[in-house]
Amino acid sequence: MATYTGDNNNNNLAADSQVDADDFFFGMDGNDSLTAYGGNDLLDGGMGDDILNGGDDDDIYIWSNGFDRIYDTHGVDRIRFTTHSLSDISFARNETADLLISVPGNNQIRVANHFASHTSAYRIEYIEVGGTVIALQDIDAWVYGNAEGNVLRGDAPTALWTDTMYGGDGNDTIYGYSLRDILYGQDGDDTIYGGTDNDELWGGNGNDHLQGEEGDDVLYGEYGDDILSGGDGTDLMYGGDGNDNLSGGDGDDTIYGGSGQDTLNGGAGADALFGGGNSDIINGGSGNDLLRGDVGDDLLDGGDGNDELYGEDGNDTLMGSLGNDYIDGGSGVDLINFIQVNHGINFDLAAGTNTLTNGDTQIYLNIENVRGTYHNDVIYGDGGTNIIYGGSGRDDLFGNGGTDILYGEDGHDRLWGGDGNDQLYGGLLNDQLYGGNGDDYLYGELGNDYLFGDAGHDTLFGAEGNDQLTGGEGNDNLWGSVGNDILDGGDGTDTLYGEDGDDILRGGAGTDYMFGDDRFSTPGFSSTGNDELYGEDGNDRLYGGAGDDFLNGGAGSDVLFGGTGRDTFHYGADSLNQSFDYIMDFEPGPNGDYIDISDVIDYGPNDVLSDFVWFERTHYHTRMHIDADGTGPEGSQILTQIQDHRDLDVAQLIANGQLIV
């Protein structure tokens, strides 16, 4: 037995011989190296950063301060703390299988290769601190990380106990290996691997990545935006707080999103997926799955298999794909999406069922809205308020009862609003829109569209393309917009706007208002088409706007505005025996407007024109009288009054070519 004592310098103390002897080593201050060889030795490095090697047999390492490294071999060895309590220290392991014992004040003991083997060759069997003795099993099974970010690994497959590891502060990487592990990431953005057994993984604070790998695992994301992967086995996963991404992998998994906007993927197997308290994305994958959206506006996709989908609260989107699915939208305004079906569908929302071409039958409850496939679909709404999207293909959409919104989208589509005040949008190609009963809004969009308002007070917009708009019954508003459009107000008091392009406007029955171009001046946009306006029945107002327009008031007392350009005011047989019209902006002169009465008088080259037409001056205006058969004033009538011109002369208009007889 010998005692070796250093001084305050850096000492290198070693036993005098390599024989077994129970020696005492005291390094004192300085960064010392103490080597004992065999025997039951006591090594006290003192202050400083020391290297301690007890050698074989049962050694005791005394620690008080510094960053010490212990190289231990065989024997039952222990570390003894002189001034600290158990709450002061934490355990961790690094990527080279060292045991790290951390102490406040940037102090640490590193036991080299402690986790490299299950034999006692490099292990510390006991730690004495604050009156507590920690045994080898406790050290191995309860490993802590620290604030610096650690790599922690579970022990070798021959271990007989469960690994429990704590990452601590920092961004840790924890490997569970082959034991049944309980792994805690704690603070920081941690990555945790469960290994091959049935493991329990806790992410803690931070944005963590948890992988159960093999076995039937339980994963808790806890706080932060976490990624959880179950891997093989039948796994149970909880996202917790934050916007999490959870994937079951193989096996029959159960997944809970928790709060936050989560994405849940069942993967293979018969999975049960529960969205939680926000708007989630839930994918069943293959297998017969159960999907529940819970609170929020969720997206549920059953995938392949015979699935059950429950949207529950919120405005949800549900996709059955293939299989005999049961789909219940729950409360809220929910949409069934057939976009994944590889053929056209004939779907009646009121019936609540749909049969696929492979024979699968899907059942639907509490669904309000429908999106079609990429193919040619026929879709019927129910008696409620529905939104129906045709998608690609040549679709037929029927709103039926209720206040519906129908979108033809791509393809040559046909849309019927049915009863209720509906909105119909044609889409990209040449579409047909039928409003039906109610006060409807029809918008052709792109393509050469046909819009028919039918009953009710309707609003029709042709938009782009050469469109045909018919108001039908009721007091309608028709807008041709871009293109060469044909507008027919139908019955009722209608307002027609040709807008851009060379348009034809027909008022139909009732008192109508027609504008060949824009009614209002819009900066940056001008409409200068050569339009045709027909008032037909009723007391109408016609506005030609810019361009060389053709205006025919038809029956009734009409008010005609030609606008700019060389306009033609035309009178036909339906103008006879009616109240006279008013031409509000006639422009006389060689480059002025025209009045065409050739269809209301039976005038020939051998007749006297004054027997058929003559002017009367009244105040500031001129009234045109006509006699259809030229027999004189007895059978004459006032055809029109030309406003703000009292000096017009029949002969001069004939000479200018402005009066067409």
C-alpha positions as CSV (number, residue, x, y, z in Angstrom):
1,M,0.0,0.0,0.0
2,A,1.3,3.4,-1.0
3,T,0.2,7.0,-1.0
4,Y,1.0,9.4,-3.9
5,T,0.4,13.1,-3.4
6,G,0.9,15.8,-5.9
7,D,1.1,19.6,-5.5
8,N,-0.6,22.6,-7.1
9,N,1.1,22.0,-10.5
10,N,0.1,19.5,-13.2
11,N,1.2,16.1,-11.8
12,N,1.6,12.7,-13.4
13,L,1.3,10.2,-10.6
14,A,1.6,6.5,-11.3
15,A,2.1,3.4,-9.0
16,D,5.7,2.3,-8.6
17,S,5.0,-1.1,-10.0
18,Q,2.2,-2.9,-11.8
19,V,1.6,-5.3,-8.9
20,D,-1.7,-5.4,-7.2
21,A,-1.7,-2.9,-4.2
22,D,-4.3,-0.8,-2.5
23,D,-2.9,2.7,-3.2
24,F,-4.1,6.2,-2.5
25,F,-3.7,9.0,-5.0
26,F,-4.2,12.7,-4.3
27,G,-3.7,15.0,-7.3
28,M,-4.3,18.3,-5.5
29,D,-4.6,21.4,-7.7
30,G,-3.7,21.3,-11.4
31,N,-4.6,19.1,-14.3
32,D,-3.3,15.7,-13.1
33,S,-2.9,12.2,-14.5
34,L,-3.4,9.4,-11.9
35,T,-2.7,5.8,-12.8
36,A,-3.2,3.0,-10.1
37,Y,-2.9,-0.4,-12.0
38,G,-4.2,-3.3,-9.8
39,G,-5.6,-3.3,-6.3
40,N,-8.5,-1.6,-4.5
41,D,-7.4,2.0,-5.0
42,L,-8.7,5.4,-4.1
43,L,-8.1,8.2,-6.6
44,D,-8.8,11.9,-5.8
45,G,-7.9,14.3,-8.6
46,G,-8.6,17.3,-6.6
47,M,-9.1,20.6,-8.4
48,G,-8.4,20.9,-12.2
49,D,-9.2,18.7,-15.2
50,D,-7.9,15.3,-14.3
51,I,-7.4,11.9,-16.0
52,L,-8.0,9.0,-13.6
53,N,-7.2,5.3,-14.3
54,G,-8.0,2.9,-11.4
55,G,-7.0,-0.2,-13.3
56,D,-8.3,-3.6,-12.2
57,D,-10.1,-4.4,-8.9
58,D,-12.5,-2.3,-6.9
59,D,-11.7,1.4,-7.1
60,I,-13.1,4.6,-5.6
61,Y,-13.0,7.9,-7.5
62,I,-13.3,11.0,-5.4
63,W,-14.7,14.1,-7.3
64,S,-14.9,17.7,-6.1
65,N,-14.4,20.0,-9.1
66,G,-13.3,20.1,-12.8
67,F,-13.7,18.2,-16.0
68,D,-12.4,14.7,-15.2
69,R,-12.0,11.6,-17.4
70,I,-12.2,8.1,-15.9
71,Y,-10.7,5.1,-17.7
72,D,-11.9,2.1,-15.6
73,T,-11.4,-1.6,-16.4
74,H,-12.5,-4.4,-14.1
75,G,-13.9,-4.6,-10.6
76,V,-16.8,-3.1,-8.7
77,D,-16.0,0.6,-8.9
78,R,-17.7,3.7,-7.6
79,I,-17.6,7.5,-7.9
80,R,-18.0,9.5,-4.7
81,F,-19.2,13.1,-4.7
82,T,-18.0,15.1,-1.7
83,T,-20.1,18.3,-1.9
84,H,-23.1,17.8,-4.1
85,S,-26.6,16.3,-3.9
86,L,-28.5,14.1,-6.3
87,S,-30.6,17.0,-7.7
88,D,-27.3,18.7,-8.8
89,I,-26.3,16.1,-11.3
90,S,-27.6,14.7,-14.6
91,F,-26.7,11.7,-16.7
92,A,-26.2,11.5,-20.4
93,R,-24.5,9.4,-23.0
94,N,-22.7,10.4,-26.2
95,E,-22.2,8.8,-29.6
96,T,-19.0,7.0,-28.4
97,A,-20.8,5.2,-25.6
98,D,-19.3,7.3,-22.8
99,L,-21.3,8.1,-19.6
100,L,-21.5,11.8,-19.0
101,I,-22.1,13.0,-15.5
102,S,-22.8,16.8,-15.5
103,V,-22.5,19.0,-12.5
104,P,-23.5,22.8,-12.2
105,G,-20.7,25.2,-13.1
106,N,-19.6,23.6,-16.4
107,N,-18.1,20.6,-14.5
108,Q,-18.3,17.1,-15.8
109,I,-17.1,13.5,-15.3
110,R,-16.7,11.4,-18.5
111,V,-16.5,7.6,-17.9
112,A,-15.0,6.3,-21.1
113,N,-16.8,3.4,-22.8
114,H,-19.2,2.9,-20.0
115,F,-22.0,1.8,-22.4
116,A,-19.8,-0.1,-24.7
117,S,-20.4,-3.5,-23.1
118,H,-22.7,-5.3,-20.7
119,T,-19.7,-6.7,-18.9
120,S,-18.1,-4.9,-16.0
121,A,-15.0,-4.1,-18.0
122,Y,-15.6,-0.3,-18.4
123,R,-18.5,0.3,-16.1
124,I,-19.0,2.3,-12.9
125,E,-21.2,0.1,-10.7
126,Y,-22.1,2.7,-8.0
127,I,-22.3,6.5,-7.6
128,E,-22.5,8.0,-4.1
129,V,-23.9,11.5,-4.0
130,G,-25.6,13.3,-1.1
131,G,-26.1,10.2,1.0
132,T,-27.7,8.3,-2.0
133,V,-26.2,5.3,-3.7
134,I,-27.1,4.9,-7.4
135,A,-26.6,1.4,-8.7
136,L,-25.5,0.3,-12.2
137,Q,-29.0,-0.6,-13.3
138,D,-30.2,2.9,-12.4
139,I,-27.5,4.5,-14.3
140,D,-28.1,2.5,-17.4
141,A,-31.9,2.7,-17.3
142,W,-32.3,6.3,-16.4
143,V,-30.1,8.4,-18.7
144,Y,-30.5,12.2,-19.0
145,G,-29.4,14.6,-21.6
146,N,-28.3,18.1,-20.9
147,A,-28.7,21.6,-22.3
148,E,-26.1,21.2,-25.0
149,G,-27.9,18.7,-27.2
150,N,-27.0,15.1,-26.8
151,V,-26.9,11.8,-28.7
152,L,-28.4,9.1,-26.3
153,R,-28.4,5.4,-27.2
154,G,-30.2,2.6,-25.5
155,D,-28.1,-0.4,-24.4
156,A,-27.2,-3.6,-26.3
157,P,-29.9,-6.3,-26.9
158,T,-28.8,-8.6,-24.0
159,A,-29.9,-6.0,-21.4
160,L,-32.5,-7.2,-18.9
161,W,-34.2,-4.0,-18.1
162,T,-36.1,-1.2,-19.8
163,D,-34.2,1.9,-21.0
164,T,-35.6,5.2,-19.8
165,M,-33.7,8.2,-21.3
166,Y,-34.3,11.9,-20.9
167,G,-32.9,14.3,-23.5
168,G,-33.0,17.4,-21.3
169,D,-32.5,20.9,-22.8
170,G,-31.1,21.2,-26.3
171,N,-31.7,19.5,-29.5
172,D,-31.2,15.8,-28.7
173,T,-31.1,12.6,-30.7
174,I,-32.2,9.5,-28.7
175,Y,-31.9,5.9,-29.9
176,G,-33.9,3.3,-28.0
177,Y,-32.4,0.2,-29.6
178,S,-33.8,-3.2,-28.8
179,L,-35.2,-2.8,-25.3
180,R,-38.7,-1.7,-24.3
181,D,-37.7,2.0,-24.1
182,I,-39.3,5.0,-22.5
183,L,-37.7,8.0,-24.1
184,Y,-38.3,11.7,-23.2
185,G,-37.1,14.5,-25.5
186,Q,-38.0,17.2,-23.0
187,D,-36.9,20.7,-24.2
188,G,-35.4,21.4,-27.6
189,D,-36.1,20.0,-31.1
190,D,-35.5,16.4,-30.5
191,T,-35.2,13.3,-32.7
192,I,-36.2,10.0,-31.0
193,Y,-36.0,6.5,-32.4
194,G,-37.8,3.7,-30.5
195,G,-36.0,0.7,-31.9
196,T,-37.2,-2.8,-32.2
197,D,-39.4,-3.3,-29.1
198,N,-42.7,-1.8,-27.8
199,D,-41.6,1.7,-27.0
200,E,-43.0,4.8,-25.4
201,L,-41.7,8.1,-26.9
202,W,-42.4,11.6,-25.5
203,G,-41.4,14.7,-27.5
204,G,-41.8,17.3,-24.8
205,N,-41.3,20.9,-25.8
206,G,-40.0,21.9,-29.2
207,N,-40.6,20.7,-32.7
208,D,-39.8,17.0,-32.4
209,H,-39.4,14.0,-34.7
210,L,-40.5,10.7,-33.2
211,Q,-40.1,7.4,-35.0
212,G,-41.5,4.3,-33.3
213,E,-39.8,2.0,-35.8
214,E,-40.5,-1.7,-35.0
215,G,-42.9,-2.9,-32.3
216,D,-46.2,-1.6,-30.9
217,D,-45.3,1.9,-29.9
218,V,-46.9,4.8,-28.1
219,L,-45.9,8.2,-29.3
220,Y,-46.7,11.6,-27.7
221,G,-45.8,14.7,-29.6
222,E,-46.8,17.0,-26.7
223,Y,-45.9,20.6,-27.5
224,G,-44.6,22.1,-30.7
225,D,-45.0,21.2,-34.4
226,D,-44.0,17.5,-34.3
227,I,-43.5,14.7,-36.8
228,L,-44.6,11.3,-35.6
229,S,-44.0,8.1,-37.5
230,G,-45.3,4.8,-36.1
231,G,-43.4,2.4,-38.4
232,D,-44.2,-1.3,-38.1
233,G,-46.5,-2.6,-35.5
234,T,-49.8,-1.5,-34.0
235,D,-49.1,2.0,-32.8
236,L,-50.9,4.6,-30.7
237,M,-50.0,8.3,-31.4
238,Y,-51.0,11.6,-29.9
239,G,-50.0,14.8,-31.6
240,G,-50.7,17.1,-28.7
241,D,-50.4,20.8,-29.1
242,G,-49.0,22.4,-32.3
243,N,-49.5,21.6,-36.0
244,D,-48.4,18.0,-36.2
245,N,-47.8,15.4,-38.9
246,L,-48.6,11.9,-37.8
247,S,-48.1,8.7,-39.9
248,G,-49.1,5.3,-38.8
249,G,-47.1,3.2,-41.3
250,D,-47.8,-0.5,-41.3
251,G,-50.2,-2.1,-38.8
252,D,-53.5,-1.2,-37.4
253,D,-52.8,2.2,-35.8
254,T,-54.8,4.7,-33.7
255,I,-53.9,8.3,-34.2
256,Y,-55.1,11.4,-32.4
257,G,-54.2,14.8,-33.8
258,G,-54.9,16.9,-30.7
259,S,-55.1,20.7,-30.9
260,G,-53.5,22.4,-33.9
261,Q,-53.9,22.0,-37.6
262,D,-52.6,18.4,-38.0
263,T,-52.0,16.0,-40.9
264,L,-52.8,12.3,-40.1
265,N,-51.8,9.5,-42.4
266,G,-53.0,6.0,-41.5
267,G,-50.9,4.1,-44.0
268,A,-51.4,0.4,-44.4
269,G,-53.7,-1.5,-42.1
270,A,-57.1,-0.8,-40.5
271,D,-56.5,2.5,-38.8
272,A,-58.5,4.8,-36.6
273,L,-57.8,8.5,-37.0
274,F,-59.2,11.3,-35.0
275,G,-58.6,14.9,-36.0
276,G,-59.0,16.9,-32.9
277,G,-59.7,20.6,-32.1
278,N,-58.7,22.3,-35.4
279,S,-58.9,22.0,-39.2
280,D,-57.1,18.8,-40.0
281,I,-56.1,16.7,-43.0
282,I,-56.8,13.0,-42.5
283,N,-55.8,10.3,-44.9
284,G,-56.8,6.7,-44.2
285,G,-54.5,5.1,-46.8
286,S,-55.1,1.4,-47.6
287,G,-57.2,-0.8,-45.4
288,N,-60.6,-0.4,-43.8
289,D,-60.2,2.8,-41.8
290,L,-62.2,4.9,-39.4
291,L,-61.8,8.7,-39.8
292,R,-63.3,11.3,-37.6
293,G,-62.7,15.0,-38.2
294,D,-64.0,16.4,-34.8
295,V,-63.9,20.2,-34.6
296,G,-62.8,22.4,-37.5
297,D,-63.0,22.4,-41.3
298,D,-61.4,19.1,-42.0
299,L,-60.3,17.2,-45.1
300,L,-61.0,13.4,-44.9
301,D,-59.7,11.0,-47.5
302,G,-60.6,7.3,-46.8
303,G,-58.4,6.0,-49.5
304,D,-58.7,2.3,-50.6
305,G,-60.8,-0.1,-48.5
306,N,-64.2,0.0,-46.9
307,D,-63.9,3.1,-44.8
308,E,-66.1,5.1,-42.4
309,L,-65.7,8.8,-42.6
310,Y,-67.3,11.2,-40.1
311,G,-66.8,14.9,-40.6
312,E,-68.5,15.9,-37.3
313,D,-68.3,19.6,-36.5
314,G,-67.2,22.2,-39.1
315,N,-67.4,22.5,-42.8
316,D,-65.6,19.4,-44.0
317,T,-64.5,17.9,-47.3
318,L,-64.8,14.1,-47.5
319,M,-63.3,11.8,-50.2
320,G,-64.3,8.1,-50.3
321,S,-62.2,7.0,-53.2
322,L,-62.6,3.2,-53.7
323,G,-64.5,0.7,-51.5
324,N,-67.8,0.4,-49.8
325,D,-67.6,3.5,-47.8
326,Y,-69.9,5.1,-45.2
327,I,-69.6,8.9,-45.2
328,D,-71.4,11.2,-42.8
329,G,-70.6,14.9,-43.0
330,G,-72.0,15.7,-39.6
331,S,-72.9,19.2,-38.7
332,G,-71.7,22.2,-40.8
333,V,-71.8,22.6,-44.6
334,D,-69.9,19.6,-45.9
335,L,-68.6,18.6,-49.4
336,I,-68.2,15.2,-50.9
337,N,-65.3,15.2,-53.4
338,F,-65.2,12.6,-56.2
339,I,-62.0,13.9,-57.8
340,Q,-60.2,10.6,-57.2
341,V,-62.8,8.4,-59.0
342,N,-61.5,7.3,-62.4
343,H,-64.8,7.4,-64.2
344,G,-67.8,9.7,-64.6
345,I,-70.6,9.5,-61.9
346,N,-74.4,9.8,-61.9
347,F,-74.9,11.0,-58.4
348,D,-78.2,12.1,-56.7
349,L,-77.5,13.9,-53.4
350,A,-81.1,13.4,-52.3
351,A,-80.7,9.6,-52.7
352,G,-77.6,9.4,-50.5
353,T,-75.9,6.6,-52.4
354,N,-73.5,6.2,-55.3
355,T,-72.5,3.0,-57.1
356,L,-69.0,2.9,-58.6
357,T,-68.3,1.0,-61.9
358,N,-66.5,-1.8,-59.9
359,G,-69.7,-2.4,-58.0
360,D,-68.7,-0.7,-54.7
361,T,-71.6,1.2,-53.1
362,Q,-71.0,4.3,-51.0
363,I,-73.5,5.7,-48.5
364,Y,-73.7,9.5,-47.8
365,L,-75.4,11.4,-44.9
366,N,-75.4,15.1,-44.1
367,I,-73.7,16.2,-47.3
368,E,-74.6,19.6,-48.8
369,N,-72.1,20.2,-51.6
370,V,-70.6,18.0,-54.3
371,R,-67.4,18.1,-56.5
372,G,-67.4,15.9,-59.6
373,T,-64.7,13.9,-61.3
374,Y,-62.4,14.7,-64.2
375,H,-64.9,12.8,-66.4
376,N,-68.4,13.4,-67.7
377,D,-70.7,13.6,-64.6
378,V,-74.4,13.9,-63.9
379,I,-75.0,15.4,-60.5
380,Y,-78.3,16.3,-58.8
381,G,-78.7,18.5,-55.7
382,D,-81.4,17.9,-53.1
383,G,-84.1,20.3,-51.7
384,G,-81.6,22.3,-49.7
385,T,-78.9,24.8,-50.4
386,N,-76.1,23.0,-52.5
387,I,-72.9,24.0,-54.1
388,I,-72.0,21.7,-57.0
389,Y,-68.7,21.7,-59.0
390,G,-68.6,19.8,-62.3
391,G,-64.9,19.6,-62.6
392,S,-63.4,18.5,-65.9
393,G,-65.5,16.8,-68.5
394,R,-68.9,17.4,-70.1
395,D,-71.1,17.7,-67.0
396,D,-74.9,18.1,-66.4
397,L,-75.6,19.8,-63.0
398,F,-79.1,20.1,-61.5
399,G,-79.6,22.3,-58.4
400,N,-83.2,21.2,-57.9
401,G,-84.8,22.9,-54.9
402,G,-83.1,25.4,-52.7
403,T,-80.7,28.3,-53.2
404,D,-77.9,26.6,-55.2
405,I,-74.5,27.5,-56.7
406,L,-73.4,25.5,-59.7
407,Y,-70.0,25.7,-61.3
408,G,-69.5,24.0,-64.7
409,E,-65.7,24.5,-64.6
410,D,-63.8,22.8,-67.5
411,G,-65.8,21.1,-70.3
412,H,-68.9,21.8,-72.3
413,D,-71.4,21.9,-69.4
414,R,-75.1,22.2,-68.9
415,L,-76.5,23.7,-65.7
416,W,-80.0,23.8,-64.4
417,G,-80.7,25.9,-61.3
418,G,-84.3,24.6,-60.7
419,D,-86.3,26.2,-57.9
420,G,-84.8,28.8,-55.7
421,N,-82.6,31.8,-56.2
422,D,-79.6,30.2,-57.8
423,Q,-76.1,31.1,-59.1
424,L,-74.8,29.4,-62.2
425,Y,-71.2,29.8,-63.6
426,G,-70.4,28.2,-66.9
427,G,-66.6,27.9,-66.8
428,L,-64.0,27.6,-69.6
429,L,-65.9,26.3,-72.7
430,N,-69.2,26.6,-74.4
431,D,-71.9,26.1,-71.7
432,Q,-75.6,26.2,-71.4
433,L,-77.1,27.7,-68.2
434,Y,-80.8,27.5,-67.3
435,G,-81.9,29.5,-64.2
436,G,-85.3,27.9,-63.7
437,N,-87.7,29.4,-61.1
438,G,-86.5,32.1,-58.7
439,D,-84.3,35.2,-59.1
440,D,-81.2,33.7,-60.5
441,Y,-77.7,34.9,-61.4
442,L,-76.1,33.4,-64.5
443,Y,-72.5,34.0,-65.5
444,G,-71.3,32.4,-68.7
445,E,-67.5,33.1,-68.2
446,L,-65.3,31.9,-71.1
447,G,-66.7,30.3,-74.3
448,N,-69.8,30.9,-76.5
449,D,-72.5,30.4,-73.9
450,Y,-76.3,30.1,-73.9
451,L,-78.0,31.6,-70.8
452,F,-81.7,31.4,-70.1
453,G,-83.1,33.0,-67.0
454,D,-86.6,31.5,-67.2
455,A,-89.0,32.5,-64.5
456,G,-88.1,35.2,-61.9
457,H,-86.1,38.4,-61.9
458,D,-82.8,37.2,-63.2
459,T,-79.3,38.7,-63.9
460,L,-77.4,37.3,-66.8
461,F,-73.7,38.0,-67.7
462,G,-72.4,36.6,-70.9
463,A,-68.8,37.6,-70.1
464,E,-66.3,36.6,-72.7
465,G,-67.3,34.9,-76.0
466,N,-70.2,35.3,-78.4
467,D,-73.1,34.6,-76.1
468,Q,-76.8,34.3,-76.3
469,L,-78.8,35.6,-73.3
470,T,-82.6,35.2,-72.8
471,G,-84.2,36.7,-69.7
472,G,-87.5,34.8,-69.9
473,E,-90.2,35.8,-67.5
474,G,-89.7,38.5,-65.0
475,N,-87.8,41.8,-64.8
476,D,-84.3,40.8,-65.9
477,N,-80.9,42.4,-66.3
478,L,-78.8,41.1,-69.2
479,W,-75.1,42.0,-69.8
480,G,-73.5,40.8,-73.0
481,S,-70.0,41.9,-72.0
482,V,-67.1,41.0,-74.4
483,G,-68.0,39.4,-77.7
484,N,-70.8,39.7,-80.3
485,D,-73.8,38.8,-78.2
486,I,-77.5,38.3,-78.7
487,L,-79.7,39.5,-75.8
488,D,-83.4,38.9,-75.5
489,G,-85.2,40.3,-72.5
490,G,-88.3,38.2,-72.9
491,D,-91.4,39.1,-70.8
492,G,-91.2,41.8,-68.1
493,T,-89.5,45.1,-67.7
494,D,-85.9,44.2,-68.7
495,T,-82.6,46.1,-68.9
496,L,-80.2,45.0,-71.6
497,Y,-76.5,46.0,-71.9
498,G,-74.7,44.8,-75.0
499,E,-71.3,46.3,-73.9
500,D,-68.3,45.4,-76.0
501,G,-68.7,43.9,-79.5
502,D,-71.4,44.0,-82.2
503,D,-74.5,43.0,-80.2
504,I,-78.2,42.3,-81.0
505,L,-80.6,43.4,-78.2
506,R,-84.3,42.5,-78.1
507,G,-86.5,43.8,-75.3
508,G,-89.4,41.4,-75.8
509,A,-92.7,42.1,-74.0
510,G,-92.8,44.8,-71.4
511,T,-91.2,48.1,-70.9
512,D,-87.5,47.6,-71.5
513,Y,-84.2,49.5,-71.3
514,M,-81.5,48.7,-73.8
515,F,-77.9,49.9,-74.0
516,G,-75.9,48.8,-76.9
517,D,-72.6,49.7,-75.1
518,D,-71.8,50.6,-71.5
519,R,-74.5,52.5,-69.6
520,F,-71.8,54.0,-67.4
521,S,-68.4,55.4,-68.4
522,T,-65.7,53.2,-67.1
523,P,-62.1,54.6,-67.1
524,G,-59.8,52.4,-69.2
525,F,-62.6,50.6,-70.9
526,S,-64.7,51.5,-74.0
527,S,-67.4,49.8,-75.9
528,T,-67.7,50.8,-79.5
529,G,-69.7,48.0,-81.2
530,N,-72.2,48.4,-84.0
531,D,-75.2,47.1,-82.2
532,E,-78.8,46.1,-83.1
533,L,-81.5,47.1,-80.5
534,Y,-85.1,45.9,-80.8
535,G,-87.5,47.2,-78.2
536,E,-90.4,45.0,-79.4
537,D,-93.5,45.3,-77.1
538,G,-93.8,47.9,-74.4
539,N,-92.6,51.4,-73.9
540,D,-88.9,51.0,-74.2
541,R,-85.7,53.0,-73.9
542,L,-82.9,52.1,-76.3
543,Y,-79.3,53.4,-76.0
544,G,-77.0,52.6,-78.9
545,G,-73.8,54.0,-77.4
546,A,-70.7,54.3,-79.5
547,G,-70.6,52.8,-83.0
548,D,-73.0,52.6,-85.9
549,D,-76.1,51.2,-84.3
550,F,-79.5,49.9,-85.5
551,L,-82.4,50.8,-83.2
552,N,-86.0,49.5,-83.6
553,G,-88.3,50.5,-80.8
554,G,-91.1,48.1,-81.9
555,A,-94.6,48.5,-80.5
556,G,-95.2,51.1,-77.8
557,S,-94.0,54.6,-77.1
558,D,-90.2,54.2,-77.1
559,V,-87.3,56.6,-76.4
560,L,-84.3,56.1,-78.6
561,F,-80.7,57.2,-78.1
562,G,-78.4,56.4,-80.9
563,G,-75.2,57.7,-79.3
564,T,-72.1,58.5,-81.3
565,G,-71.6,57.0,-84.7
566,R,-74.0,56.9,-87.7
567,D,-77.1,55.2,-86.3
568,T,-80.2,53.9,-88.0
569,F,-83.6,54.4,-86.4
570,H,-85.8,51.8,-88.0
571,Y,-89.6,51.5,-88.0
572,G,-91.5,48.4,-88.9
573,A,-95.2,47.4,-89.1
574,D,-95.4,47.0,-85.4
575,S,-94.8,50.7,-85.0
576,L,-98.2,51.6,-86.8
577,N,-101.2,52.6,-84.8
578,Q,-99.1,53.0,-81.7
579,S,-98.1,56.0,-79.5
580,F,-95.2,57.8,-81.2
581,D,-91.5,57.4,-80.4
582,Y,-88.9,59.9,-79.4
583,I,-85.5,60.1,-81.2
584,M,-83.4,62.0,-78.6
585,D,-80.1,62.6,-80.4
586,F,-80.6,62.6,-84.2
587,E,-77.7,64.0,-86.0
588,P,-78.6,65.7,-89.4
589,G,-76.2,66.2,-92.3
590,P,-74.4,64.1,-94.9
591,N,-72.5,62.2,-92.2
592,G,-75.4,62.0,-89.8
593,D,-78.0,59.4,-88.7
594,Y,-80.6,57.6,-90.7
595,I,-84.4,57.2,-90.3
596,D,-85.7,54.1,-92.1
597,I,-89.4,54.1,-92.7
598,S,-89.3,51.8,-95.8
599,D,-91.2,49.0,-93.9
600,V,-94.1,51.3,-92.8
601,I,-95.1,53.1,-96.0
602,D,-96.1,51.7,-99.4
603,Y,-94.1,54.2,-101.4
604,G,-93.0,53.7,-105.0
605,P,-90.9,55.6,-107.5
606,N,-94.0,57.0,-109.2
607,D,-95.6,58.2,-106.0
608,V,-95.6,61.6,-104.4
609,L,-93.5,61.4,-101.3
610,S,-95.4,64.2,-99.5
611,D,-98.5,62.0,-99.6
612,F,-96.7,59.5,-97.4
613,V,-94.5,61.6,-95.0
614,W,-94.4,65.2,-93.8
615,F,-92.9,67.1,-90.9
616,E,-94.6,69.2,-88.2
617,R,-92.7,71.8,-86.3
618,T,-93.6,72.0,-82.6
619,H,-91.7,74.2,-80.1
620,Y,-88.1,73.0,-80.5
621,H,-88.8,69.6,-82.0
622,T,-90.0,68.0,-85.3
623,R,-92.8,65.5,-85.5
624,M,-92.8,63.0,-88.4
625,H,-96.2,62.2,-89.8
626,I,-96.7,59.2,-92.1
627,D,-99.6,57.8,-94.1
628,A,-98.9,54.2,-94.9
629,D,-100.9,54.0,-98.1
630,G,-100.3,57.7,-99.3
631,T,-104.0,58.6,-99.3
632,G,-103.5,61.8,-97.3
633,P,-103.8,63.2,-93.8
634,E,-107.0,61.4,-93.1
635,G,-105.3,58.1,-92.3
636,S,-102.0,59.5,-91.0
637,Q,-100.3,59.2,-87.6
638,I,-97.4,60.7,-85.8
639,L,-94.6,58.1,-86.1
640,T,-91.9,59.8,-84.1
641,Q,-90.8,63.1,-82.6
642,I,-87.2,64.2,-83.3
643,Q,-86.0,66.1,-80.3
644,D,-84.1,69.4,-80.4
645,H,-84.5,69.9,-84.2
646,R,-87.3,72.1,-85.5
647,D,-85.9,73.0,-88.9
648,L,-85.7,69.5,-90.5
649,D,-86.9,69.2,-94.0
650,V,-88.0,66.0,-95.8
651,A,-86.4,67.0,-99.1
652,Q,-83.0,67.8,-97.4
653,L,-83.0,64.4,-95.6
654,I,-83.7,62.6,-98.8
655,A,-80.9,64.5,-100.5
656,N,-78.5,63.6,-97.7
657,G,-79.6,60.0,-97.9
658,Q,-80.8,60.2,-94.3
659,L,-84.4,59.3,-94.8
660,I,-84.9,55.9,-96.2
661,V,-88.3,55.4,-97.9
